[in-house]
Structure formats: structure tokens, C-alpha cells
Amino acid sequence: MKLWQRSVSHYGQRIKTEMGLSMTYDRRIFEADLPHRAIAVYLYLQNRADRNGTCYPAIGTIARELHLSVSTVKRAIHDLEANGFIRKTQR
């Protein structure tokens, strides 16, 4: 999965994450009509990114550390992708 490549604006900064996740750190995440699981996963990935904006957590690791089920994390990733915050790509 790769982060949706949006232009960097005053709203946030670009973050590239593992699992092929890339995302734009954007305050609009809080204004989006997303379930709390999606916001939690988004912030988790943003928090785990290095200074180059890259991280490599497994879905199981995300689930364990956020105290969510694997299927909930997968739904959250789907929600984020459907709302344009991330984009999946093959690694």
C-alpha cells in the first residue's frame, strides 16, 4: 500500500509508511467522517514513520499494539483508502 500522493499544504505533511502505505498527515483526518478505528490506525502509522516518512508494521502488530482485531485493522485500512488518505500498492 502506498500513501496517496497529495501536495503538501499548510494542512499537514507527507508521510510514507510500511506495508506500502503512504499517507498525507493531514488535520482533515479529524474532520473526515471516519470511524475511530481508522483515525487510530492512521495516527499509529504516522507515529511509527521515521524521519523519511517510512515504517514497516505488520497488520498483526498494529492490531496488537492498538488492542484491535486484525479484521478491524483491515477495515480501518480500507476506510482510509476509500477516503483518499492512503493508497494500496504492491510492495
mmCIF file as gemmi writes it, N, C-alpha and C atoms, coordinates in Angstrom:
data_model
loop_
_atom_site.group_PDB
_atom_site.id
_atom_site.type_symbol
_atom_site.label_atom_id
_atom_site.label_alt_id
_atom_site.label_comp_id
_atom_site.label_asym_id
_atom_site.label_entity_id
_atom_site.label_seq_id
_atom_site.pdbx_PDB_ins_code
_atom_site.Cartn_x
_atom_site.Cartn_y
_atom_site.Cartn_z
_atom_site.occupancy
_atom_site.B_iso_or_equiv
_atom_site.pdbx_formal_charge
_atom_site.auth_seq_id
_atom_site.auth_asym_id
_atom_site.pdbx_PDB_model_num
ATOM 1 N N . MET Axp A 1 ? 0.851 -1.156 0 1 0 ? 1 A 1
ATOM 2 C CA . MET Axp A 1 ? 0 0 0 1 0 ? 1 A 1
ATOM 3 C C . MET Axp A 1 ? 0.897 1.219 0 1 0 ? 1 A 1
ATOM 4 N N . LYS Axp A 2 ? 0.492 2.195 -0.671 1 0 ? 2 A 1
ATOM 5 C CA . LYS Axp A 2 ? 1.268 3.416 -0.701 1 0 ? 2 A 1
ATOM 6 C C . LYS Axp A 2 ? 0.387 4.599 -0.386 1 0 ? 2 A 1
ATOM 7 N N . LEU Axp A 3 ? 0.991 5.545 0.248 1 0 ? 3 A 1
ATOM 8 C CA . LEU Axp A 3 ? 0.282 6.741 0.636 1 0 ? 3 A 1
ATOM 9 C C . LEU Axp A 3 ? -0.243 7.482 -0.579 1 0 ? 3 A 1
ATOM 10 N N . TRP Axp A 4 ? -1.369 8.069 -0.45 1 0 ? 4 A 1
ATOM 11 C CA . TRP Axp A 4 ? -1.917 8.882 -1.531 1 0 ? 4 A 1
ATOM 12 C C . TRP Axp A 4 ? -1.016 10.09 -1.671 1 0 ? 4 A 1
ATOM 13 N N . GLN Axp A 5 ? -0.532 10.31 -2.849 1 0 ? 5 A 1
ATOM 14 C CA . GLN Axp A 5 ? 0.413 11.398 -3.073 1 0 ? 5 A 1
ATOM 15 C C . GLN Axp A 5 ? -0.33 12.711 -3.283 1 0 ? 5 A 1
ATOM 16 N N . ARG Axp A 6 ? -0.581 13.413 -2.225 1 0 ? 6 A 1
ATOM 17 C CA . ARG Axp A 6 ? -1.202 14.731 -2.273 1 0 ? 6 A 1
ATOM 18 C C . ARG Axp A 6 ? -0.114 15.772 -2.136 1 0 ? 6 A 1
ATOM 19 N N . SER Axp A 7 ? -0.428 16.947 -2.55 1 0 ? 7 A 1
ATOM 20 C CA . SER Axp A 7 ? 0.508 18.051 -2.366 1 0 ? 7 A 1
ATOM 21 C C . SER Axp A 7 ? 0.595 18.39 -0.885 1 0 ? 7 A 1
ATOM 22 N N . VAL Axp A 8 ? 1.783 18.743 -0.451 1 0 ? 8 A 1
ATOM 23 C CA . VAL Axp A 8 ? 1.955 19.178 0.926 1 0 ? 8 A 1
ATOM 24 C C . VAL Axp A 8 ? 1.373 20.59 1.029 1 0 ? 8 A 1
ATOM 25 N N . SER Axp A 9 ? 0.573 20.799 2.035 1 0 ? 9 A 1
ATOM 26 C CA . SER Axp A 9 ? -0.034 22.112 2.217 1 0 ? 9 A 1
ATOM 27 C C . SER Axp A 9 ? 0.092 22.52 3.673 1 0 ? 9 A 1
ATOM 28 N N . HIS Axp A 10 ? -0.487 23.624 4.008 1 0 ? 10 A 1
ATOM 29 C CA . HIS Axp A 10 ? -0.454 24.063 5.402 1 0 ? 10 A 1
ATOM 30 C C . HIS Axp A 10 ? -1.276 23.15 6.296 1 0 ? 10 A 1
ATOM 31 N N . TYR Axp A 11 ? -2.03 22.226 5.693 1 0 ? 11 A 1
ATOM 32 C CA . TYR Axp A 11 ? -2.829 21.298 6.494 1 0 ? 11 A 1
ATOM 33 C C . TYR Axp A 11 ? -2.004 20.166 7.064 1 0 ? 11 A 1
ATOM 34 N N . GLY Axp A 12 ? -0.875 19.839 6.465 1 0 ? 12 A 1
ATOM 35 C CA . GLY Axp A 12 ? -0.129 18.724 7.001 1 0 ? 12 A 1
ATOM 36 C C . GLY Axp A 12 ? 1.147 18.453 6.241 1 0 ? 12 A 1
ATOM 37 N N . GLN Axp A 13 ? 1.686 17.26 6.467 1 0 ? 13 A 1
ATOM 38 C CA . GLN Axp A 13 ? 2.924 16.868 5.83 1 0 ? 13 A 1
ATOM 39 C C . GLN Axp A 13 ? 2.778 15.481 5.245 1 0 ? 13 A 1
ATOM 40 N N . ARG Axp A 14 ? 3.579 15.157 4.26 1 0 ? 14 A 1
ATOM 41 C CA . ARG Axp A 14 ? 3.517 13.844 3.621 1 0 ? 14 A 1
ATOM 42 C C . ARG Axp A 14 ? 4.258 12.825 4.464 1 0 ? 14 A 1
ATOM 43 N N . ILE Axp A 15 ? 3.66 11.674 4.662 1 0 ? 15 A 1
ATOM 44 C CA . ILE Axp A 15 ? 4.248 10.57 5.404 1 0 ? 15 A 1
ATOM 45 C C . ILE Axp A 15 ? 4.201 9.342 4.507 1 0 ? 15 A 1
ATOM 46 N N . LYS Axp A 16 ? 5.281 8.597 4.424 1 0 ? 16 A 1
ATOM 47 C CA . LYS Axp A 16 ? 5.282 7.325 3.707 1 0 ? 16 A 1
ATOM 48 C C . LYS Axp A 16 ? 5.456 6.239 4.754 1 0 ? 16 A 1
ATOM 49 N N . THR Axp A 17 ? 4.64 5.221 4.697 1 0 ? 17 A 1
ATOM 50 C CA . THR Axp A 17 ? 4.684 4.185 5.708 1 0 ? 17 A 1
ATOM 51 C C . THR Axp A 17 ? 4.88 2.819 5.081 1 0 ? 17 A 1
ATOM 52 N N . GLU Axp A 18 ? 5.097 1.831 5.915 1 0 ? 18 A 1
ATOM 53 C CA . GLU Axp A 18 ? 5.319 0.469 5.506 1 0 ? 18 A 1
ATOM 54 C C . GLU Axp A 18 ? 4.051 -0.178 5.013 1 0 ? 18 A 1
ATOM 55 N N . MET Axp A 19 ? 4.19 -1.408 4.654 1 0 ? 19 A 1
ATOM 56 C CA . MET Axp A 19 ? 3.112 -2.197 4.077 1 0 ? 19 A 1
ATOM 57 C C . MET Axp A 19 ? 2.744 -1.513 2.779 1 0 ? 19 A 1
ATOM 58 N N . GLY Axp A 20 ? 3.627 -0.738 2.28 1 0 ? 20 A 1
ATOM 59 C CA . GLY Axp A 20 ? 3.33 0.025 1.101 1 0 ? 20 A 1
ATOM 60 C C . GLY Axp A 20 ? 2.345 1.125 1.418 1 0 ? 20 A 1
ATOM 61 N N . LEU Axp A 21 ? 2.208 1.496 2.653 1 0 ? 21 A 1
ATOM 62 C CA . LEU Axp A 21 ? 1.277 2.578 2.977 1 0 ? 21 A 1
ATOM 63 C C . LEU Axp A 21 ? 1.991 3.904 2.848 1 0 ? 21 A 1
ATOM 64 N N . SER Axp A 22 ? 1.352 4.787 2.192 1 0 ? 22 A 1
ATOM 65 C CA . SER Axp A 22 ? 1.818 6.159 2.163 1 0 ? 22 A 1
ATOM 66 C C . SER Axp A 22 ? 0.615 6.993 2.531 1 0 ? 22 A 1
ATOM 67 N N . MET Axp A 23 ? 0.836 8.043 3.234 1 0 ? 23 A 1
ATOM 68 C CA . MET Axp A 23 ? -0.293 8.891 3.58 1 0 ? 23 A 1
ATOM 69 C C . MET Axp A 23 ? 0.151 10.317 3.746 1 0 ? 23 A 1
ATOM 70 N N . THR Axp A 24 ? -0.769 11.181 3.624 1 0 ? 24 A 1
ATOM 71 C CA . THR Axp A 24 ? -0.517 12.577 3.888 1 0 ? 24 A 1
ATOM 72 C C . THR Axp A 24 ? -1.034 12.874 5.284 1 0 ? 24 A 1
ATOM 73 N N . TYR Axp A 25 ? -0.13 13.266 6.168 1 0 ? 25 A 1
ATOM 74 C CA . TYR Axp A 25 ? -0.578 13.64 7.502 1 0 ? 25 A 1
ATOM 75 C C . TYR Axp A 25 ? -1.331 14.945 7.34 1 0 ? 25 A 1
ATOM 76 N N . ASP Axp A 26 ? -2.559 14.894 7.693 1 0 ? 26 A 1
ATOM 77 C CA . ASP Axp A 26 ? -3.458 15.972 7.352 1 0 ? 26 A 1
ATOM 78 C C . ASP Axp A 26 ? -4.457 16.146 8.484 1 0 ? 26 A 1
ATOM 79 N N . ARG Axp A 27 ? -4.59 17.344 8.962 1 0 ? 27 A 1
ATOM 80 C CA . ARG Axp A 27 ? -5.549 17.578 10.043 1 0 ? 27 A 1
ATOM 81 C C . ARG Axp A 27 ? -6.976 17.273 9.615 1 0 ? 27 A 1
ATOM 82 N N . ARG Axp A 28 ? -7.21 17.205 8.319 1 0 ? 28 A 1
ATOM 83 C CA . ARG Axp A 28 ? -8.553 16.887 7.834 1 0 ? 28 A 1
ATOM 84 C C . ARG Axp A 28 ? -8.986 15.48 8.222 1 0 ? 28 A 1
ATOM 85 N N . ILE Axp A 29 ? -8.047 14.649 8.684 1 0 ? 29 A 1
ATOM 86 C CA . ILE Axp A 29 ? -8.41 13.307 9.156 1 0 ? 29 A 1
ATOM 87 C C . ILE Axp A 29 ? -9.451 13.421 10.273 1 0 ? 29 A 1
ATOM 88 N N . PHE Axp A 30 ? -9.361 14.474 11.071 1 0 ? 30 A 1
ATOM 89 C CA . PHE Axp A 30 ? -10.289 14.654 12.185 1 0 ? 30 A 1
ATOM 90 C C . PHE Axp A 30 ? -11.63 15.214 11.735 1 0 ? 30 A 1
ATOM 91 N N . GLU Axp A 31 ? -11.662 15.817 10.564 1 0 ? 31 A 1
ATOM 92 C CA . GLU Axp A 31 ? -12.901 16.364 10.029 1 0 ? 31 A 1
ATOM 93 C C . GLU Axp A 31 ? -13.623 15.372 9.137 1 0 ? 31 A 1
ATOM 94 N N . ALA Axp A 32 ? -12.906 14.332 8.713 1 0 ? 32 A 1
ATOM 95 C CA . ALA Axp A 32 ? -13.494 13.326 7.831 1 0 ? 32 A 1
ATOM 96 C C . ALA Axp A 32 ? -14.502 12.481 8.611 1 0 ? 32 A 1
ATOM 97 N N . ASP Axp A 33 ? -15.452 11.956 7.903 1 0 ? 33 A 1
ATOM 98 C CA . ASP Axp A 33 ? -16.465 11.1 8.526 1 0 ? 33 A 1
ATOM 99 C C . ASP Axp A 33 ? -15.929 9.667 8.569 1 0 ? 33 A 1
ATOM 100 N N . LEU Axp A 34 ? -14.924 9.456 9.434 1 0 ? 34 A 1
ATOM 101 C CA . LEU Axp A 34 ? -14.275 8.157 9.569 1 0 ? 34 A 1
ATOM 102 C C . LEU Axp A 34 ? -14.535 7.592 10.956 1 0 ? 34 A 1
ATOM 103 N N . PRO Axp A 35 ? -14.636 6.272 11.053 1 0 ? 35 A 1
ATOM 104 C CA . PRO Axp A 35 ? -14.768 5.666 12.384 1 0 ? 35 A 1
ATOM 105 C C . PRO Axp A 35 ? -13.469 5.838 13.179 1 0 ? 35 A 1
ATOM 106 N N . HIS Axp A 36 ? -13.589 5.757 14.484 1 0 ? 36 A 1
ATOM 107 C CA . HIS Axp A 36 ? -12.416 5.949 15.341 1 0 ? 36 A 1
ATOM 108 C C . HIS Axp A 36 ? -11.311 4.959 15.036 1 0 ? 36 A 1
ATOM 109 N N . ARG Axp A 37 ? -11.647 3.747 14.589 1 0 ? 37 A 1
ATOM 110 C CA . ARG Axp A 37 ? -10.625 2.745 14.266 1 0 ? 37 A 1
ATOM 111 C C . ARG Axp A 37 ? -9.708 3.247 13.16 1 0 ? 37 A 1
ATOM 112 N N . ALA Axp A 38 ? -10.271 3.923 12.164 1 0 ? 38 A 1
ATOM 113 C CA . ALA Axp A 38 ? -9.474 4.418 11.042 1 0 ? 38 A 1
ATOM 114 C C . ALA Axp A 38 ? -8.546 5.542 11.492 1 0 ? 38 A 1
ATOM 115 N N . ILE Axp A 39 ? -9.042 6.419 12.332 1 0 ? 39 A 1
ATOM 116 C CA . ILE Axp A 39 ? -8.214 7.513 12.836 1 0 ? 39 A 1
ATOM 117 C C . ILE Axp A 39 ? -7.082 6.959 13.698 1 0 ? 39 A 1
ATOM 118 N N . ALA Axp A 40 ? -7.389 5.973 14.528 1 0 ? 40 A 1
ATOM 119 C CA . ALA Axp A 40 ? -6.363 5.362 15.381 1 0 ? 40 A 1
ATOM 120 C C . ALA Axp A 40 ? -5.264 4.719 14.541 1 0 ? 40 A 1
ATOM 121 N N . VAL Axp A 41 ? -5.637 3.983 13.506 1 0 ? 41 A 1
ATOM 122 C CA . VAL Axp A 41 ? -4.647 3.33 12.641 1 0 ? 41 A 1
ATOM 123 C C . VAL Axp A 41 ? -3.833 4.381 11.89 1 0 ? 41 A 1
ATOM 124 N N . TYR Axp A 42 ? -4.484 5.406 11.388 1 0 ? 42 A 1
ATOM 125 C CA . TYR Axp A 42 ? -3.792 6.484 10.681 1 0 ? 42 A 1
ATOM 126 C C . TYR Axp A 42 ? -2.734 7.133 11.581 1 0 ? 42 A 1
ATOM 127 N N . LEU Axp A 43 ? -3.122 7.471 12.793 1 0 ? 43 A 1
ATOM 128 C CA . LEU Axp A 43 ? -2.189 8.108 13.718 1 0 ? 43 A 1
ATOM 129 C C . LEU Axp A 43 ? -1.079 7.15 14.143 1 0 ? 43 A 1
ATOM 130 N N . TYR Axp A 44 ? -1.406 5.878 14.292 1 0 ? 44 A 1
ATOM 131 C CA . TYR Axp A 44 ? -0.393 4.87 14.608 1 0 ? 44 A 1
ATOM 132 C C . TYR Axp A 44 ? 0.684 4.852 13.527 1 0 ? 44 A 1
ATOM 133 N N . LEU Axp A 45 ? 0.255 4.777 12.27 1 0 ? 45 A 1
ATOM 134 C CA . LEU Axp A 45 ? 1.205 4.724 11.162 1 0 ? 45 A 1
ATOM 135 C C . LEU Axp A 45 ? 2.036 5.995 11.087 1 0 ? 45 A 1
ATOM 136 N N . GLN Axp A 46 ? 1.394 7.111 11.288 1 0 ? 46 A 1
ATOM 137 C CA . GLN Axp A 46 ? 2.11 8.382 11.276 1 0 ? 46 A 1
ATOM 138 C C . GLN Axp A 46 ? 3.141 8.434 12.392 1 0 ? 46 A 1
ATOM 139 N N . ASN Axp A 47 ? 2.778 7.935 13.549 1 0 ? 47 A 1
ATOM 140 C CA . ASN Axp A 47 ? 3.663 7.937 14.707 1 0 ? 47 A 1
ATOM 141 C C . ASN Axp A 47 ? 4.86 7.016 14.509 1 0 ? 47 A 1
ATOM 142 N N . ARG Axp A 48 ? 4.691 5.925 13.777 1 0 ? 48 A 1
ATOM 143 C CA . ARG Axp A 48 ? 5.754 4.946 13.577 1 0 ? 48 A 1
ATOM 144 C C . ARG Axp A 48 ? 6.694 5.291 12.421 1 0 ? 48 A 1
ATOM 145 N N . ALA Axp A 49 ? 6.359 6.31 11.656 1 0 ? 49 A 1
ATOM 146 C CA . ALA Axp A 49 ? 7.178 6.67 10.498 1 0 ? 49 A 1
ATOM 147 C C . ALA Axp A 49 ? 8.5 7.285 10.954 1 0 ? 49 A 1
ATOM 148 N N . ASP Axp A 50 ? 9.585 6.958 10.235 1 0 ? 50 A 1
ATOM 149 C CA . ASP Axp A 50 ? 10.878 7.56 10.542 1 0 ? 50 A 1
ATOM 150 C C . ASP Axp A 50 ? 10.962 8.949 9.921 1 0 ? 50 A 1
ATOM 151 N N . ARG Axp A 51 ? 12.115 9.578 10.025 1 0 ? 51 A 1
ATOM 152 C CA . ARG Axp A 51 ? 12.218 10.949 9.509 1 0 ? 51 A 1
ATOM 153 C C . ARG Axp A 51 ? 12.08 11.018 8.001 1 0 ? 51 A 1
ATOM 154 N N . ASN Axp A 52 ? 12.23 9.858 7.322 1 0 ? 52 A 1
ATOM 155 C CA . ASN Axp A 52 ? 11.978 9.797 5.888 1 0 ? 52 A 1
ATOM 156 C C . ASN Axp A 52 ? 10.511 9.505 5.591 1 0 ? 52 A 1
ATOM 157 N N . GLY Axp A 53 ? 9.738 9.323 6.656 1 0 ? 53 A 1
ATOM 158 C CA . GLY Axp A 53 ? 8.321 9.044 6.48 1 0 ? 53 A 1
ATOM 159 C C . GLY Axp A 53 ? 8.016 7.6 6.167 1 0 ? 53 A 1
ATOM 160 N N . THR Axp A 54 ? 8.882 6.672 6.586 1 0 ? 54 A 1
ATOM 161 C CA . THR Axp A 54 ? 8.72 5.257 6.275 1 0 ? 54 A 1
ATOM 162 C C . THR Axp A 54 ? 8.614 4.437 7.56 1 0 ? 54 A 1
ATOM 163 N N . CYS Axp A 55 ? 7.735 3.447 7.547 1 0 ? 55 A 1
ATOM 164 C CA . CYS Axp A 55 ? 7.668 2.47 8.634 1 0 ? 55 A 1
ATOM 165 C C . CYS Axp A 55 ? 7.148 1.162 8.068 1 0 ? 55 A 1
ATOM 166 N N . TYR Axp A 56 ? 7.354 0.072 8.784 1 0 ? 56 A 1
ATOM 167 C CA . TYR Axp A 56 ? 7.012 -1.253 8.278 1 0 ? 56 A 1
ATOM 168 C C . TYR Axp A 56 ? 6.273 -2.126 9.287 1 0 ? 56 A 1
ATOM 169 N N . PRO Axp A 57 ? 5.194 -1.656 9.868 1 0 ? 57 A 1
ATOM 170 C CA . PRO Axp A 57 ? 4.466 -2.515 10.818 1 0 ? 57 A 1
ATOM 171 C C . PRO Axp A 57 ? 3.597 -3.535 10.095 1 0 ? 57 A 1
ATOM 172 N N . ALA Axp A 58 ? 3.517 -4.719 10.637 1 0 ? 58 A 1
ATOM 173 C CA . ALA Axp A 58 ? 2.6 -5.732 10.114 1 0 ? 58 A 1
ATOM 174 C C . ALA Axp A 58 ? 1.193 -5.424 10.631 1 0 ? 58 A 1
ATOM 175 N N . ILE Axp A 59 ? 0.197 -5.888 9.916 1 0 ? 59 A 1
ATOM 176 C CA . ILE Axp A 59 ? -1.187 -5.685 10.36 1 0 ? 59 A 1
ATOM 177 C C . ILE Axp A 59 ? -1.39 -6.284 11.745 1 0 ? 59 A 1
ATOM 178 N N . GLY Axp A 60 ? -0.798 -7.449 11.993 1 0 ? 60 A 1
ATOM 179 C CA . GLY Axp A 60 ? -0.895 -8.071 13.317 1 0 ? 60 A 1
ATOM 180 C C . GLY Axp A 60 ? -0.273 -7.223 14.412 1 0 ? 60 A 1
ATOM 181 N N . THR Axp A 61 ? 0.824 -6.566 14.103 1 0 ? 61 A 1
ATOM 182 C CA . THR Axp A 61 ? 1.486 -5.678 15.062 1 0 ? 61 A 1
ATOM 183 C C . THR Axp A 61 ? 0.602 -4.471 15.364 1 0 ? 61 A 1
ATOM 184 N N . ILE Axp A 62 ? 0.041 -3.891 14.327 1 0 ? 62 A 1
ATOM 185 C CA . ILE Axp A 62 ? -0.868 -2.751 14.531 1 0 ? 62 A 1
ATOM 186 C C . ILE Axp A 62 ? -2.026 -3.184 15.426 1 0 ? 62 A 1
ATOM 187 N N . ALA Axp A 63 ? -2.605 -4.332 15.104 1 0 ? 63 A 1
ATOM 188 C CA . ALA Axp A 63 ? -3.749 -4.837 15.874 1 0 ? 63 A 1
ATOM 189 C C . ALA Axp A 63 ? -3.381 -5.044 17.343 1 0 ? 63 A 1
ATOM 190 N N . ARG Axp A 64 ? -2.25 -5.685 17.578 1 0 ? 64 A 1
ATOM 191 C CA . ARG Axp A 64 ? -1.822 -5.962 18.952 1 0 ? 64 A 1
ATOM 192 C C . ARG Axp A 64 ? -1.562 -4.678 19.721 1 0 ? 64 A 1
ATOM 193 N N . GLU Axp A 65 ? -0.84 -3.742 19.114 1 0 ? 65 A 1
ATOM 194 C CA . GLU Axp A 65 ? -0.476 -2.524 19.831 1 0 ? 65 A 1
ATOM 195 C C . GLU Axp A 65 ? -1.642 -1.569 20.039 1 0 ? 65 A 1
ATOM 196 N N . LEU Axp A 66 ? -2.642 -1.619 19.161 1 0 ? 66 A 1
ATOM 197 C CA . LEU Axp A 66 ? -3.823 -0.768 19.34 1 0 ? 66 A 1
ATOM 198 C C . LEU Axp A 66 ? -4.962 -1.497 20.045 1 0 ? 66 A 1
ATOM 199 N N . HIS Axp A 67 ? -4.738 -2.764 20.4 1 0 ? 67 A 1
ATOM 200 C CA . HIS Axp A 67 ? -5.762 -3.578 21.054 1 0 ? 67 A 1
ATOM 201 C C . HIS Axp A 67 ? -7.017 -3.679 20.182 1 0 ? 67 A 1
ATOM 202 N N . LEU Axp A 68 ? -6.788 -3.936 18.88 1 0 ? 68 A 1
ATOM 203 C CA . LEU Axp A 68 ? -7.861 -4.139 17.913 1 0 ? 68 A 1
ATOM 204 C C . LEU Axp A 68 ? -7.682 -5.512 17.288 1 0 ? 68 A 1
ATOM 205 N N . SER Axp A 69 ? -8.724 -6.028 16.682 1 0 ? 69 A 1
ATOM 206 C CA . SER Axp A 69 ? -8.588 -7.292 15.962 1 0 ? 69 A 1
ATOM 207 C C . SER Axp A 69 ? -7.948 -7.022 14.601 1 0 ? 69 A 1
ATOM 208 N N . VAL Axp A 70 ? -7.378 -8.067 14.014 1 0 ? 70 A 1
ATOM 209 C CA . VAL Axp A 70 ? -6.78 -7.952 12.691 1 0 ? 70 A 1
ATOM 210 C C . VAL Axp A 70 ? -7.832 -7.504 11.678 1 0 ? 70 A 1
ATOM 211 N N . SER Axp A 71 ? -9.037 -8.051 11.767 1 0 ? 71 A 1
ATOM 212 C CA . SER Axp A 71 ? -10.086 -7.671 10.817 1 0 ? 71 A 1
ATOM 213 C C . SER Axp A 71 ? -10.485 -6.203 10.992 1 0 ? 71 A 1
ATOM 214 N N . THR Axp A 72 ? -10.446 -5.688 12.206 1 0 ? 72 A 1
ATOM 215 C CA . THR Axp A 72 ? -10.748 -4.271 12.442 1 0 ? 72 A 1
ATOM 216 C C . THR Axp A 72 ? -9.683 -3.386 11.811 1 0 ? 72 A 1
ATOM 217 N N . VAL Axp A 73 ? -8.422 -3.78 11.938 1 0 ? 73 A 1
ATOM 218 C CA . VAL Axp A 73 ? -7.335 -3.019 11.312 1 0 ? 73 A 1
ATOM 219 C C . VAL Axp A 73 ? -7.496 -3.034 9.793 1 0 ? 73 A 1
ATOM 220 N N . LYS Axp A 74 ? -7.839 -4.184 9.24 1 0 ? 74 A 1
ATOM 221 C CA . LYS Axp A 74 ? -8.048 -4.276 7.786 1 0 ? 74 A 1
ATOM 222 C C . LYS Axp A 74 ? -9.197 -3.367 7.346 1 0 ? 74 A 1
ATOM 223 N N . ARG Axp A 75 ? -10.277 -3.335 8.126 1 0 ? 75 A 1
ATOM 224 C CA . ARG Axp A 75 ? -11.396 -2.429 7.809 1 0 ? 75 A 1
ATOM 225 C C . ARG Axp A 75 ? -10.959 -0.975 7.897 1 0 ? 75 A 1
ATOM 226 N N . ALA Axp A 76 ? -10.147 -0.658 8.895 1 0 ? 76 A 1
ATOM 227 C CA . ALA Axp A 76 ? -9.649 0.712 9.052 1 0 ? 76 A 1
ATOM 228 C C . ALA Axp A 76 ? -8.791 1.116 7.856 1 0 ? 76 A 1
ATOM 229 N N . ILE Axp A 77 ? -7.935 0.219 7.41 1 0 ? 77 A 1
ATOM 230 C CA . ILE Axp A 77 ? -7.103 0.498 6.239 1 0 ? 77 A 1
ATOM 231 C C . ILE Axp A 77 ? -7.986 0.698 5.015 1 0 ? 77 A 1
ATOM 232 N N . HIS Axp A 78 ? -9.021 -0.117 4.887 1 0 ? 78 A 1
ATOM 233 C CA . HIS Axp A 78 ? -9.964 0.046 3.776 1 0 ? 78 A 1
ATOM 234 C C . HIS Axp A 78 ? -10.652 1.409 3.855 1 0 ? 78 A 1
ATOM 235 N N . ASP Axp A 79 ? -11.098 1.798 5.055 1 0 ? 79 A 1
ATOM 236 C CA . ASP Axp A 79 ? -11.748 3.106 5.245 1 0 ? 79 A 1
ATOM 237 C C . ASP Axp A 79 ? -10.818 4.243 4.841 1 0 ? 79 A 1
ATOM 238 N N . LEU Axp A 80 ? -9.558 4.158 5.247 1 0 ? 80 A 1
ATOM 239 C CA . LEU Axp A 80 ? -8.588 5.198 4.922 1 0 ? 80 A 1
ATOM 240 C C . LEU Axp A 80 ? -8.337 5.268 3.417 1 0 ? 80 A 1
ATOM 241 N N . GLU Axp A 81 ? -8.266 4.115 2.797 1 0 ? 81 A 1
ATOM 242 C CA . GLU Axp A 81 ? -8.065 4.083 1.348 1 0 ? 81 A 1
ATOM 243 C C . GLU Axp A 81 ? -9.287 4.645 0.617 1 0 ? 81 A 1
ATOM 244 N N . ALA Axp A 82 ? -10.465 4.245 1.036 1 0 ? 82 A 1
ATOM 245 C CA . ALA Axp A 82 ? -11.699 4.691 0.39 1 0 ? 82 A 1
ATOM 246 C C . ALA Axp A 82 ? -11.895 6.206 0.51 1 0 ? 82 A 1
ATOM 247 N N . ASN Axp A 83 ? -11.34 6.796 1.561 1 0 ? 83 A 1
ATOM 248 C CA . ASN Axp A 83 ? -11.472 8.238 1.775 1 0 ? 83 A 1
ATOM 249 C C . ASN Axp A 83 ? -10.269 9.029 1.288 1 0 ? 83 A 1
ATOM 250 N N . GLY Axp A 84 ? -9.361 8.362 0.595 1 0 ? 84 A 1
ATOM 251 C CA . GLY Axp A 84 ? -8.237 9.05 -0.022 1 0 ? 84 A 1
ATOM 252 C C . GLY Axp A 84 ? -7.077 9.394 0.878 1 0 ? 84 A 1
ATOM 253 N N . PHE Axp A 85 ? -7.019 8.836 2.081 1 0 ? 85 A 1
ATOM 254 C CA . PHE Axp A 85 ? -5.893 9.12 2.968 1 0 ? 85 A 1
ATOM 255 C C . PHE Axp A 85 ? -4.708 8.207 2.71 1 0 ? 85 A 1
ATOM 256 N N . ILE Axp A 86 ? -4.955 7.006 2.201 1 0 ? 86 A 1
ATOM 257 C CA . ILE Axp A 86 ? -3.881 6.096 1.808 1 0 ? 86 A 1
ATOM 258 C C . ILE Axp A 86 ? -4.259 5.428 0.496 1 0 ? 86 A 1
ATOM 259 N N . ARG Axp A 87 ? -3.272 4.814 -0.14 1 0 ? 87 A 1
ATOM 260 C CA . ARG Axp A 87 ? -3.498 4.069 -1.369 1 0 ? 87 A 1
ATOM 261 C C . ARG Axp A 87 ? -2.668 2.8 -1.289 1 0 ? 87 A 1
ATOM 262 N N . LYS Axp A 88 ? -3.249 1.664 -1.589 1 0 ? 88 A 1
ATOM 263 C CA . LYS Axp A 88 ? -2.536 0.381 -1.555 1 0 ? 88 A 1
ATOM 264 C C . LYS Axp A 88 ? -1.742 0.193 -2.83 1 0 ? 88 A 1
ATOM 265 N N . THR Axp A 89 ? -0.524 -0.31 -2.663 1 0 ? 89 A 1
ATOM 266 C CA . THR Axp A 89 ? 0.293 -0.713 -3.803 1 0 ? 89 A 1
ATOM 267 C C . THR Axp A 89 ? 1.026 -1.995 -3.427 1 0 ? 89 A 1
ATOM 268 N N . GLN Axp A 90 ? 1.465 -2.721 -4.401 1 0 ? 90 A 1
ATOM 269 C CA . GLN Axp A 90 ? 2.27 -3.92 -4.128 1 0 ? 90 A 1
ATOM 270 C C . GLN Axp A 90 ? 3.652 -3.504 -3.654 1 0 ? 90 A 1
ATOM 271 N N . ARG Axp A 91 ? 4.165 -4.243 -2.708 1 0 ? 91 A 1
ATOM 272 C CA . ARG Axp A 91 ? 5.47 -3.939 -2.158 1 0 ? 91 A 1
ATOM 273 C C . ARG Axp A 91 ? 6.554 -4.549 -3.001 1 0 ? 91 A 1
